[in-house]
């Protein structure tokens, strides 16, 4: 059975395993309940805000879509 929320946007996503320090996962769960958001949403938001704070265009790191095969 799938976990988390149903996809609600057309964003391209990639799953990634993450190991958290003691207390970090618990805090994310607490924050997620308080904000009614998933851990993934919270982590994505935090990383985007961090990049923006330092003037980094995070979209420039996104993988470019593969070119279609033409014959």
N, C-alpha and C positions, 0 to 999 in steps of 0.2 A: 504494500500500500504506500502511495507517495506521501511524503512528509511535507509540511509547510503549507503555504498558501498556493492557490491556483495562480498561474501566470496571468497577470492582468495587463501587461504591456507587450509590445513587440520587440523589447530589448533582446540583444543577444547575450546569453549568460553561459558561463562555464563553471561547473562544480569544482570545488577545491577543498581538500581536507585541511583543517587548521587545528593546531594544538594550542590550548590556552593555559596561561599561568593560573595558579590558584586564585580564586576569587573573580577572575575576569569573566568566565562563563556564567557564573552566578549573577554577576552584575548585568551582563547582557540579557539574561533571562528576566531579571527584575525590570530593567529598562524597557524591554520588549513588552512586558505585561502592562507597564505604566503607560507606554506610548501606543499600545496596540499595534506593534510592528514586529516583524520577524527578525531573528538575529542577522540573517543575510542583509535585510534592508538596512539595519543599524550599522553594520560593518561597512557596507557600500557607502552610506551617507557619511560616515566618519572619515573614510579614506578620501572621498571626493572633497569634503570640507578641508582636510589637511592639504591636499594638492592645491586647492584654490587659494588657501592662505599663503602658499609659497609661490603663487603665480604660475603654476604648472597646468597646462592644458591636458587633462587626463585622457581626453579623446584621442590625442596624438599617439597614445600607447596601444590603442585598440588594434586588433588584428584586421588587416585589410581583407575584404571578402575575396574568395578565389575567383579568378577570371573564368567565365564559362568556356567550355570546350567548343571550338568551332572547327568545322571540317570544310 
